[in-house]
Amino acid sequence: MIDPLFLAEAAVNGLLLGGVLALLALGLNLIFGVIDIVWIAYVDLVMICMYAVYFSVQVYGWPIWAGGLLSVALGVVLGLGVHLLIISPILTSAPVNQLLATGGLLFFLQSFATFLWTTDHRSVRLALPRLELFDMPISVARLIAFVLSIVAMLALYLFLTRTYIGTAIRAVSQDREAMALMGANPRRVYLVTSAVGGAMAGVAAALLIIQYAVHPFFGAAFGPITFMICVLGGLGNMVGAFVASFIMSEVIAVSGVLWSTEMGYVIAFVVFIVMIFARPGGILARRG
Amino acid sequence: MGGRVLGGLLLAALAVVPLVPMAGMREYTLHVLVQIFIWSFIGGAWSLMGRFGLTSLGHGAFLGLGAYTTTLLWNFYGLTPWLGGVVAVALTGGLAVIVAYPCSRLAVVGHYFALVTLAVSEVVRLLIIAERDWTGGSLGLTVKAAGADSVLALQFADKRVFYYGSLLLWLAGLAVWSRVDRSMARSAMEAIGEDETAAASVGIRVTRFKVAITVLSAALTAVGGIAYAQYISYVNPDTLAGIGVSLRIVFAVVLGGMYSLLGPTVGTALTIALAEALRVVFGLKFIGMAETIYGLLLILFIIFLPAGIYGTGRQLVRRRPPAPAAG
């Protein structure tokens, strides 16, 4: 019999994990909704940004906030780079080719990171106070990451709803052709979207590195679950992705305690497959 | 008739490769060729679906299920891979139905289909790792040695046996591919790939065709997985299941061109040759460098040769004025 306290702790950890997963999923989902391409290598871009934080903070002794800013800046550069160098030449190709081009990027980033930094696990250690809630130890690093990811998501929400370019981005994700007819410049919208998606990757990287060690295969560990969340929430649907992140993180955390970590992910993927069959448009889709 | 003569010559050349004296290089050459045959066969199986717009990232699941079922049955119950293979192919076919039936009934297509199949391949990989008491987890599992050469155990010390075996397997794969290519099913599947609703409206049984082609593709992939496991006599969740291997299969096929008979073979041969060449050049000096260049080249190929190498080459040849006596 499992102590209910363990379950409660798992549930809290799941909630905290959900915040960061949501951040990852929102960045990817934004790009998907607007450009209609799945960046298979999205979490590998996050991995590169995590290395940037690690080296700036742990090796060169920068303060953590400076490392975070560097990570966001690098994320923007990477997002723009991926769009200009890889995506724009193949915007009109078959979807399978677009998927594979970013898949090639995945191989490239993974192995280049292995080449440069070997497969060692590296983490940033912060001296943080311990926190206990009803006898449950709570990781302060995770709590901070959770709060900051909520803040980042609010910022994204305000950007998308309160600014002109944000409104244009939402319009493109609703109807690509009509938007071009209205005189908006899709090229510019795509560029801004890629930059914002990259920035989200940078934020996620800074928040992930204080709780997980980074290694070249980090993308392989978090990538699949991020795609699943996007699909579960409805590709391009921000609120859906947000809700889906918490469902998935709770499934992973709780079944991870009940069985094993791998089984936690197995169950999460099975839940995903079943949900897709039950609600093909995502959990928040209106029944047509 | 040029094509047929060329094909015959190629076949004759492949048949005598093991007899050519190559001093110390023979084992290595045969090893590379066996891998090319097996992975081309698997790539061909993938392209049966891929060419009709069913982009599966789940072939790692079929590969892993096939290889592991056969290996576990042999290691724990001593069941010959011939019978174990039948069980494995049946199981894989069952998995294919479980995935394909709801997907086609509920019109899960395009990106969604790719991601559902991706989830399936991760489920199989993680289950293999989780059941580590049986499967050895991420350390993999060695196929128990039969002691001597044995047809029953499908184990042979001589690489030439595997060479001819995999050559036959590859030819069989090509035969299946061209059989499908010439059948009514091809027209039906092409119509479904273009527009499902329109296809259904002219009386094509969309679900039946989609499930059938998925089962065929999955079953062949399982056979390929079994062949590879028997040849290497070692199975590992990362090389036989999961996203990594699924993407590799798709890459090779797209690189070669998925709409032509020899496209998957050309793509597989090139990716394996490339990987081997990079491995020989860099050796153990720069770990990861070979794969880095591999990834970079894949991106470049996809941007600049979207129809695949073989496909683009054929387009170029076809653009020439046709010869008077077409043949």
Interface residues (C-beta under 8 A of the other chain):
Chain A: F32 V38 I40 I86 P89 I90 S93 A94 P95 V96 N97 L99 L100 A101 G103 G104 L105 L106 F107 F108 L109 Q110 S111 F112 A113 T114 F115 L116 T118 P216 A220 G223 P224 F227 M228 V231 L235 W259 S260 E262 M263 Y265 V266 F269 V270 F272 I273 I276 F277 P280
Chain B: G50 T55 P102 C103 L106 A107 V108 G110 H111 Y112 A114 L115 V116 L118 A119 V120 E122 V123 L126 L127 I129 A130 I243 G244 L247 V250 F251 V254 F286 I287 G288 M289 A290 E291 T292 Y294 G295 L296 L298 I299 I302 I303 P306
